[in-house]
Amino acid sequence: MAALSARLQTILELIPQATLRLVDVGCDHGLLSRAFLEAHPESRALLIDRRPGPLAKAEALLSEQASSGRAEFRLADGLAAWCPTAGDTVVIAGMGGREILGILGRLAEEERFVGQKDFPIRILVQAMRDMPFVREALRRNGARSGGQKLCRDRGWIYSVDLYEVLFSTLKAVTPASVVREEEDWLGTWLWKSIRSEISSPDSGSRFSPQETLAYLRRQQRIAEGEIKGLSSAEVAQREALLTVFAQSIEVLEG
Ligand SMILES: C[S@@+](CC[C@H](N)C(=O)[O-])C[C@H]1O[C@@H](n2cnc3c(N)ncnc32)[C@H](O)[C@@H]1O
């Protein structure tokens, strides 16, 4: 059996125990869902991809689970084929942040949800880029951070973030044009961990210093690179953000 990449393994580890059904959006090969179903024999998975080729690969990989009714497949855009149920954890991983926000934003246009009673959903997101925009939109709409992990995979460092949101929140997300908050650049748990590390360096962080530094440096580079397109007020805010990054790096480097 093909082993999971470090990135997919990290996502798997962050799927909450209480998940009854994994909704794997952009499932591609289906490796994540298969590993999840093997580890959780009572659970089910809904695998979605908008391209027939990847979905066919996932169907082949999970044919056993499909025949016992534990895996279902949908050829669809984002969450268009999703009927939310309590116990769902939605995973959207391995795509750009703007694509993820597009998937969440398109839910708002769906008339089939009109009048539907609101309820909490868990959502696990991992964007290959523009993750701060995803965090900003979810936080601004009242999503609660439920966990975060960093991982290194083939020389890159990624963050996987878990949120608990009301279903109405997913329907409301709209992207911001600029991200300002440190918390959105780094993720709620990492930012809290950095702050406590800075105020009491012996506190014992849940993130390793090497991973933290690598992620801070990556986000610092992105924030610096974006300065060109900002207004003068935004440049001032961005410089303040970069100062915080630089100070945090200095403290962590000891
Ligand atoms: C790079 S792969 C990521 C696969 C897996 N989620 C992972 O993290 O390794 C992206 C997959 O998402 C699918 N995809 C991209 N946009 C999508 C959308 N709007 N709706 C459904 N699938 C989408 C692509 O067809 C592709 O199979």
The ligand as an SDF file (V2000), in Angstrom:
LIG
                    3D

 27 29  0  0  0  0  0  0  0  0999 V2000
   -3.3940   18.6710   -5.8550 C   0  0  0  0  0  0  0  0  0  0  0  0
   -4.7660   17.6290   -5.6650 S   0  0  0  0  0  0  0  0  0  0  0  0
   -4.8780   17.4740   -3.9060 C   0  0  0  0  0  0  0  0  0  0  0  0
   -5.3610   16.1100   -3.5210 C   0  0  0  0  0  0  0  0  0  0  0  0
   -5.5060   15.8610   -2.0250 C   0  0  0  0  0  0  0  0  0  0  0  0
   -6.6280   16.5980   -1.4740 N   0  0  0  0  0  0  0  0  0  0  0  0
   -4.2350   16.1930   -1.3010 C   0  0  0  0  0  0  0  0  0  0  0  0
   -4.2640   17.0590   -0.4020 O   0  0  0  0  0  0  0  0  0  0  0  0
   -3.1980   15.5840   -1.6170 O   0  0  0  0  0  0  0  0  0  0  0  0
   -6.1370   18.6530   -6.0020 C   0  0  0  0  0  0  0  0  0  0  0  0
   -7.3540   17.8550   -6.4020 C   0  0  0  0  0  0  0  0  0  0  0  0
   -8.4740   18.6930   -6.1830 O   0  0  0  0  0  0  0  0  0  0  0  0
   -9.3240   18.6250   -7.3000 C   0  0  0  0  0  0  0  0  0  0  0  0
  -10.0530   19.8920   -7.3240 N   0  0  0  0  0  0  0  0  0  0  0  0
   -9.5560   21.1280   -7.5470 C   0  0  0  0  0  0  0  0  0  0  0  0
  -10.5340   22.0530   -7.4440 N   0  0  0  0  0  0  0  0  0  0  0  0
  -11.6720   21.3690   -7.1400 C   0  0  0  0  0  0  0  0  0  0  0  0
  -13.0090   21.7590   -6.9250 C   0  0  0  0  0  0  0  0  0  0  0  0
  -13.3890   23.0230   -7.0090 N   0  0  0  0  0  0  0  0  0  0  0  0
  -13.9120   20.8000   -6.6460 N   0  0  0  0  0  0  0  0  0  0  0  0
  -13.5510   19.4860   -6.5820 C   0  0  0  0  0  0  0  0  0  0  0  0
  -12.2960   19.0660   -6.7910 N   0  0  0  0  0  0  0  0  0  0  0  0
  -11.3710   19.9980   -7.0540 C   0  0  0  0  0  0  0  0  0  0  0  0
   -8.4150   18.3810   -8.4810 C   0  0  0  0  0  0  0  0  0  0  0  0
   -9.1040   17.7780   -9.5520 O   0  0  0  0  0  0  0  0  0  0  0  0
   -7.3610   17.4680   -7.8660 C   0  0  0  0  0  0  0  0  0  0  0  0
   -7.7050   16.1070   -7.9980 O   0  0  0  0  0  0  0  0  0  0  0  0
  1  2  1  0
  2  3  1  0
  2 10  1  0
  3  4  1  0
  4  5  1  0
  5  6  1  0
  5  7  1  0
  7  8  2  0
  7  9  1  0
 10 11  1  0
 11 12  1  0
 11 26  1  0
 12 13  1  0
 13 14  1  0
 13 24  1  0
 14 15  1  0
 14 23  1  0
 15 16  2  0
 16 17  1  0
 17 18  1  0
 17 23  2  0
 18 19  1  0
 18 20  2  0
 20 21  1  0
 21 22  2  0
 22 23  1  0
 24 25  1  0
 24 26  1  0
 26 27  1  0
M  CHG  2   2   1   9  -1
M  END
$$$$
